[in-house]
C-alpha cells in the first residue's frame, strides 16, 4: 500500500528541486515603508516619505537595517518573497524526504518479518 505513494513523493521532490533552481535571486529580511513628520519654518508639520529600508538578522542575532533607494524597492520585495518561497519549499522537501525514508524503511521491516 505505501509503495503506491512513493512515486508521487519522488515526483514532488523533483518538482521542488526544479522550483528551487528557478529562483534567481533571494534576500533575507523584510522591506519596510515609513514616513516621518518634519516641522517647517512657519510651524506647520509636513509628512515626508515614503522611505524604505530592509531589515535582516545578522550574525549573533543582531538586527541590521539598510536604507533602500526607491528604485530598488520592487526588486528587494521580489527577493524577500523568493527567500520565503525557498524556505517553504525547503521545509516541504525535508518533509517529503522523511516520508520517503519512513515508507522505504517500513517496507524493509515488513519484508524481514
Phi and psi in degrees as GROMACS dihedral restraints (atoms count N, CA, C in turn):
[ dihedral_restraints ]
;  ai    aj    ak    al  type     phi  dphi    fc
    3     4     5     6     1   -70.1    20    10
    4     5     6     7     1   -25.9    20    10
    6     7     8     9     1   -61.2    20    10
    7     8     9    10     1   -26.7    20    10
    9    10    11    12     1   -69.0    20    10
   10    11    12    13     1   -26.3    20    10
   12    13    14    15     1   -82.6    20    10
   13    14    15    16     1   -26.1    20    10
   15    16    17    18     1   -57.9    20    10
   16    17    18    19     1   -46.6    20    10
   18    19    20    21     1   -58.0    20    10
   19    20    21    22     1   -39.8    20    10
   21    22    23    24     1   -65.8    20    10
   22    23    24    25     1   -38.3    20    10
   24    25    26    27     1   -67.0    20    10
   25    26    27    28     1   -42.6    20    10
   27    28    29    30     1   -63.4    20    10
   28    29    30    31     1   -40.2    20    10
   30    31    32    33     1   -63.3    20    10
   31    32    33    34     1   -45.1    20    10
   33    34    35    36     1   -64.8    20    10
   34    35    36    37     1   -37.3    20    10
   36    37    38    39     1   -60.5    20    10
   37    38    39    40     1   -41.5    20    10
   39    40    41    42     1   -66.0    20    10
   40    41    42    43     1   -41.3    20    10
   42    43    44    45     1   -59.4    20    10
   43    44    45    46     1   -42.2    20    10
   45    46    47    48     1   -62.2    20    10
   46    47    48    49     1   -44.3    20    10
   48    49    50    51     1   -59.5    20    10
   49    50    51    52     1   -40.6    20    10
   51    52    53    54     1   -66.4    20    10
   52    53    54    55     1   -40.3    20    10
   54    55    56    57     1   -64.6    20    10
   55    56    57    58     1   -43.2    20    10
   57    58    59    60     1   -63.8    20    10
   58    59    60    61     1   -41.6    20    10
   60    61    62    63     1   -67.4    20    10
   61    62    63    64     1   -19.4    20    10
   63    64    65    66     1   -80.4    20    10
   64    65    66    67     1    -9.0    20    10
   66    67    68    69     1   -80.4    20    10
   67    68    69    70     1   113.3    20    10
   69    70    71    72     1   -82.8    20    10
   70    71    72    73     1   -45.7    20    10
   72    73    74    75     1  -134.7    20    10
   73    74    75    76     1   146.7    20    10
   75    76    77    78     1  -151.1    20    10
   76    77    78    79     1   158.2    20    10
   78    79    80    81     1  -151.1    20    10
   79    80    81    82     1   133.4    20    10
   81    82    83    84     1   -74.4    20    10
   82    83    84    85     1   152.7    20    10
   84    85    86    87     1   121.2    20    10
   85    86    87    88     1  -174.5    20    10
   87    88    89    90     1  -130.9    20    10
   88    89    90    91     1   133.6    20    10
   90    91    92    93     1   -89.0    20    10
   91    92    93    94     1   128.8    20    10
   93    94    95    96     1  -119.0    20    10
   94    95    96    97     1   142.4    20    10
   96    97    98    99     1  -112.6    20    10
   97    98    99   100     1   135.0    20    10
   99   100   101   102     1  -146.0    20    10
  100   101   102   103     1   162.3    20    10
  102   103   104   105     1  -130.4    20    10
  103   104   105   106     1   158.8    20    10
  105   106   107   108     1  -142.7    20    10
  106   107   108   109     1   155.8    20    10
  108   109   110   111     1   -94.6    20    10
  109   110   111   112     1   140.7    20    10
  111   112   113   114     1  -129.3    20    10
  112   113   114   115     1   144.0    20    10
  114   115   116   117     1   -94.9    20    10
  115   116   117   118     1   125.4    20    10
  117   118   119   120     1   -81.7    20    10
  118   119   120   121     1   169.0    20    10
  120   121   122   123     1   -58.6    20    10
  121   122   123   124     1   -33.0    20    10
  123   124   125   126     1   -82.7    20    10
  124   125   126   127     1     3.1    20    10
  126   127   128   129     1    93.8    20    10
  127   128   129   130     1    -8.6    20    10
  129   130   131   132     1   -76.1    20    10
  130   131   132   133     1   152.3    20    10
  132   133   134   135     1  -105.0    20    10
  133   134   135   136     1   131.4    20    10
  135   136   137   138     1  -122.8    20    10
  136   137   138   139     1   133.6    20    10
  138   139   140   141     1   -81.6    20    10
  139   140   141   142     1   131.7    20    10
  141   142   143   144     1  -112.2    20    10
  142   143   144   145     1   144.0    20    10
  144   145   146   147     1   135.5    20    10
  145   146   147   148     1  -174.1    20    10
  147   148   149   150     1   -78.9    20    10
  148   149   150   151     1   150.8    20    10
  150   151   152   153     1  -118.4    20    10
  151   152   153   154     1   158.3    20    10
  153   154   155   156     1  -133.2    20    10
  154   155   156   157     1   148.5    20    10
  156   157   158   159     1  -147.1    20    10
  157   158   159   160     1   167.0    20    10
  159   160   161   162     1  -122.5    20    10
  160   161   162   163     1   132.3    20    10
  162   163   164   165     1  -114.2    20    10
  163   164   165   166     1   129.2    20    10
  165   166   167   168     1  -134.8    20    10
  166   167   168   169     1   163.9    20    10
  168   169   170   171     1   -95.1    20    10
  169   170   171   172     1   122.9    20    10
  171   172   173   174     1   -95.0    20    10
  172   173   174   175     1  -159.5    20    10
  174   175   176   177     1   -63.0    20    10
  175   176   177   178     1   149.9    20    10
  177   178   179   180     1    58.5    20    10
  178   179   180   181     1    26.2    20    10
  180   181   182   183     1    60.1    20    10
  181   182   183   184     1    28.1    20    10
  183   184   185   186     1   -87.1    20    10
  184   185   186   187     1   137.4    20    10
  186   187   188   189     1   -76.8    20    10
  187   188   189   190     1   132.9    20    10
  189   190   191   192     1  -119.7    20    10
  190   191   192   193     1   127.1    20    10
  192   193   194   195     1  -120.8    20    10
  193   194   195   196     1   128.8    20    10
  195   196   197   198     1  -123.9    20    10
  196   197   198   199     1   138.8    20    10
  198   199   200   201     1   -68.8    20    10
  199   200   201   202     1   147.1    20    10
  201   202   203   204     1  -120.8    20    10
  202   203   204   205     1   126.5    20    10
  204   205   206   207     1   -65.1    20    10
  205   206   207   208     1   148.5    20    10
  207   208   209   210     1   -55.4    20    10
  208   209   210   211     1   -34.1    20    10
  210   211   212   213     1   -67.6    20    10
  211   212   213   214     1   -19.5    20    10
  213   214   215   216     1   -98.9    20    10
  214   215   216   217     1    -2.9    20    10
  216   217   218   219     1   -64.1    20    10
  217   218   219   220     1   -47.2    20    10
  219   220   221   222     1   -61.3    20    10
  220   221   222   223     1   -42.7    20    10
  222   223   224   225     1   -65.6    20    10
  223   224   225   226     1   -40.8    20    10
  225   226   227   228     1   -63.5    20    10
  226   227   228   229     1   -41.2    20    10
  228   229   230   231     1   -63.4    20    10
  229   230   231   232     1   -42.7    20    10
  231   232   233   234     1   -60.9    20    10
  232   233   234   235     1   -44.5    20    10
  234   235   236   237     1   -65.5    20    10
  235   236   237   238     1   -41.2    20    10
  237   238   239   240     1   -70.1    20    10
  238   239   240   241     1   -34.7    20    10
  240   241   242   243     1   -64.2    20    10
  241   242   243   244     1   -40.5    20    10
  243   244   245   246     1   -62.0    20    10
  244   245   246   247     1   -38.7    20    10
  246   247   248   249     1   -65.2    20    10
  247   248   249   250     1   -41.8    20    10
  249   250   251   252     1   -61.6    20    10
  250   251   252   253     1   -42.4    20    10
  252   253   254   255     1   -62.9    20    10
  253   254   255   256     1   -42.0    20    10
  255   256   257   258     1   -59.7    20    10
  256   257   258   259     1   -44.3    20    10
  258   259   260   261     1   -63.5    20    10
  259   260   261   262     1   -41.6    20    10
  261   262   263   264     1   -63.0    20    10
  262   263   264   265     1   -45.9    20    10
  264   265   266   267     1   -64.9    20    10
  265   266   267   268     1   -40.0    20    10
  267   268   269   270     1   -63.0    20    10
  268   269   270   271     1   -42.3    20    10
  270   271   272   273     1   -64.8    20    10
  271   272   273   274     1   -41.3    20    10
  273   274   275   276     1   -64.7    20    10
  274   275   276   277     1   -39.4    20    10
  276   277   278   279     1   -59.5    20    10
  277   278   279   280     1   -45.9    20    10
  279   280   281   282     1   -61.6    20    10
  280   281   282   283     1   -45.2    20    10
  282   283   284   285     1   -58.7    20    10
  283   284   285   286     1   -44.0    20    10
  285   286   287   288     1   -65.5    20    10
  286   287   288   289     1   -43.7    20    10
  288   289   290   291     1   -62.8    20    10
  289   290   291   292     1   -38.6    20    10
  291   292   293   294     1   -65.3    20    10
  292   293   294   295     1   -40.6    20    10
  294   295   296   297     1   -65.3    20    10
  295   296   297   298     1   -42.0    20    10
  297   298   299   300     1   -60.9    20    10
  298   299   300   301     1   -44.5    20    10
  300   301   302   303     1   -61.9    20    10
  301   302   303   304     1   -43.0    20    10
  303   304   305   306     1   -62.1    20    10
  304   305   306   307     1   -48.1    20    10
  306   307   308   309     1   -65.4    20    10
  307   308   309   310     1   -39.9    20    10
  309   310   311   312     1   -65.4    20    10
  310   311   312   313     1   -46.1    20    10
  312   313   314   315     1   -71.3    20    10
  313   314   315   316     1   -31.5    20    10
  315   316   317   318     1   -64.3    20    10
  316   317   318   319     1   -41.6    20    10
  318   319   320   321     1   -65.8    20    10
  319   320   321   322     1   -39.1    20    10
  321   322   323   324     1   -62.9    20    10
  322   323   324   325     1   -41.7    20    10
  324   325   326   327     1   -67.1    20    10
  325   326   327   328     1   -38.5    20    10
  327   328   329   330     1   -65.3    20    10
  328   329   330   331     1   -35.9    20    10
  330   331   332   333     1   -67.8    20    10
  331   332   333   334     1   -32.2    20    10
  333   334   335   336     1   -69.1    20    10
  334   335   336   337     1   -31.6    20    10
